[in-house]
Amino acid sequence: MLAIKNATIVKSDHLIPNGLVLIKGRKIHYAGSSKEELLTSEYELIDAKGMYVGPGLIDIHTHAGGKSWFYEQPEEAAIVHLMHGTTSVFPACYFNMSKSEFMDAIRIIKSASQTERGKNIKGIYMEGPYLNYKFGCEKESNQWKGSIEKAEYKEIIEEASDFATFWSVAPEREGILQYIEDVRAVCPKAIFTVAHSEASPQEIEKLIPYGLRVGTHHTNATGERLFYPECRGVCVDEAVNMNDDIYAELIVDSKGIHVDPYMLRLILKIKGKEKIILISDACVFNGPPIPGLEDATDLNFDFHGDIAGSKLTLDVACKNMMVHTGAGICDVFRYASKNPANLLERPDLGEIREGATADIIIVDHMMNVLYVIQEGESIK
């Protein structure tokens, strides 16, 4: 059993200074103001020294950790994220994979999730196969440009089954609704995302009743529909902003390249604090930097002159969000833990409260991770 004393407990909308957190087994037994009478000798003490104690981070969309792709070295990638406070991670499979590569990646990641080193892997994010081939890094390697055929995707769906939590689609693709219905037949709780798309708001809104609830890396890899060249059109970004049912994923790098800081503040004003989710979208590409971005150390580049995800971990994304928007510690824990837990319908995650799973991190005022507890066990 663990006890965290001298804690500043981070709640979703306030702080509890001089707090105490007691952990029994995998669960939080007590979380509140310090009560010395509860600190019995059976507890192993952790002194937070006034630092912030919040819920473990939840990264719903990432491809890699450090120098390791999840589909190649899932445990190594998972450990990188865990050491940075991400106690739940959802590795992504990408549309540059063939059918057999999709299925192999699913098996490898699923197997790793059953190991001790990979137990923070909670599911898969299917960023493909059926996206718009005009958009995204490695688009030249998209192997799914042809018609949507059940014979091609049936085995992938069956292999992924309930382990695949997120399924990305481009709503404008012909035949996409049948694909969605077939996914739902195998995985009734599937969460769909709009990704790499130039769909109209109407095409996107049509899929909300089928479980479309996320805008994948919002404002990235999306098109723009123009009725007249000198008039701004509406497309994916506007639909995500407009619909309260849709969460907006944000890649927040230090330079504000994926999402300009002004745009971050605008999205926050429109969507509100409850519908923003920070992601890392970490990748391992070694292409040369785009001219002018040589000092953007948390970005990745492919060999075709495109930005290719990031080198972020979620704690750093939180820090960047604080810098770019003035967000407070409660806010970034909401964006990187509470909100994804709500999306996943996991009330046992994303909050420091009695009865919740003891996924806990201790951080300083700029989200530098000092201590990690995973399911009640000290990790760092």
Secondary structure, 3 states (H helix, E strand, C coil): CEEEEEEEEECCCCEEEEEEEEEECCEEEEEEECCHHHCCCCCEEEECCCCEEEECEEEEEECEECCEECCCCHHHHHHHHHHCCEEEEEEEEECCCCHHHHHHHHHHHHHHCCCCCCCCECCEEEECCCCCCCCCCCHHHCCCCCCCCHHHHHHHHHHHHHHEEEEEECCCCCCHHHHHHHHHHHCCCCEEEECCECCCHHHHHCCHHHCEEEECCCCCCECCCCCCCCCCCCCHHHHHHHCCCCEEEEECCCCCCCCCHHHHHHHHHHHCHHHEEEECCECCCCCCCCCCCCCCCCEEECCCCCEEEECCCHHHHHHHHHHHHCCCHHHHHHHHHHHHHHHCCCCCCCCCCCCCECCEEEECCCCCEEEEEECCEECC
